[in-house]
Amino acid sequence: MQKLTSQSEWIARAQAILPAGGFGNFDPSIFIREGRGSRVWDEDGNEYIDYLIGSGPMMLGHSHPEVMEAVCNIIPKGQTFFANNTLGVELAEVICEAVPCAEQLRYVCSGGEADMYAMRLARAFTGRDKIVKFEGGYHGMSAEAQMSLAPEQLANFPLPIPDSAGIPQGVADNMLIAPFNDVDYIRSILAEYEGQVAGLIVEPLQRIIPPIPGFLKLLREECTRYGIVLIFDEVVTGFRLAYGGAQELYGVTPDVCTLGKLIGGGFPLAAITGRQDIMTYFDKSKVGAEGWLMQLGTLSGNPIAACAGLKSLEILRRAGAYETLREKGNAVMKMIHDALGPTGIGYQIVGDPTLFEVVFCDHQPLNYREVRAGNGNHSKIWDQCLRSEGIFKAPGKIYPSLTLSNADLEQTKHAMGKVGAALSETG
Ligand SMILES: Cc1ncc(COP(=O)(O)O)c(C=O)c1O
């Protein structure tokens, strides 16, 4: 095969073989060749400071030497066995010690898969069918999760709008969609559907939108009142907002929680965790064939992923890890204010110092519709200019990493200043 060197050749090759020219995840006009620490390089050798960090997992930085060493030590022992392995059990113990709701755990390979099982588990446990989900909440690619994920057309709540073709109406019939951070709406919908709702799934910090004070507590109280399984999707927030995740930071414990990204240290691993009396529905010997939720997967609990996850969580337990992450996040937030404040353009920094984004609007958005109403043209300029100034990020999110150095932050500040100037010119 002919050796290809330039990124444009790879782009052409991808366009020929991959639908839409990519893996479906990210802008297909860039190929990342390599990542080290806080930086990534594309196939043309351009260097970027990485605020995408693999869409979250690489919070310690790329190719962290201790994680790499642990993984390289076990690779010669084999890749995968399907049978139990000790690393997977050790990691499950570490997670259950850290995460308030976690009494038992099952592994899968992706966050979306974990969310799919969590919703099914709520149905198995309660014997009910309906699931409440928030508009704009992201829970992977299952049919349920595709309901009102990022709807272009807005419907009256609780009507779900599928974001994907190929989903039967029967799925929509059992989904109820609610606006995030709306206390009154949640109270009324749960009262109206009393006895029918199996589970309520929520990102405790939805994409970038923090919960208003008391919102998660209200969800907790209402789910308890109606016997609904409260599911926190902590695929992003787990081990990021705090070592014990959003449930530790906000002090609200769900019944079930899903984890992914950080727990696999950059390898494919995710998990469903929760109360033992609910998790027991994965055990046929306890609940019988009728109640049992069958769950398995070829690579679930893969030892290499578990090894990388164990080492990553060990590093995160070291003194000062979360303070450092927050300091770096706060430093970037301040740079944004310094760069955008003088432009006079309406903007808000939305999120938590551990993950956030700029939304170009005049007040803090509380839900999907308010984020969507922000100035999309300004957001496009923001993303494009940052990329051209050597900042690698996804539209809609900035992920600080622990490995950002002072030099990275200086360069980020310079880039933000340039983007502020570019935005000023657009008026
Ligand atoms: C909150 C949330 N849940 C679930 C997922 C799906 O995880 P995965 O991409 O591993 O399937 C994501 C992915 O970004 C996510 O942000």
The ligand as an ORCA input file, in Angstrom:
! r2SCAN-3c Opt
* xyz 0 1
  C     -23.123     12.025     30.056
  C     -22.734     10.961     29.062
  N     -23.325      9.771     29.126
  C     -23.012      8.780     28.289
  C     -22.060      8.951     27.315
  C     -21.749      7.850     26.369
  O     -20.524      7.312     26.640
  P     -19.755      6.490     25.497
  O     -19.348      7.481     24.458
  O     -18.632      5.841     26.221
  O     -20.755      5.501     24.985
  C     -21.404     10.171     27.207
  C     -20.375     10.390     26.179
  O     -19.803     11.427     26.023
  C     -21.762     11.212     28.084
  O     -21.213     12.433     27.974
*
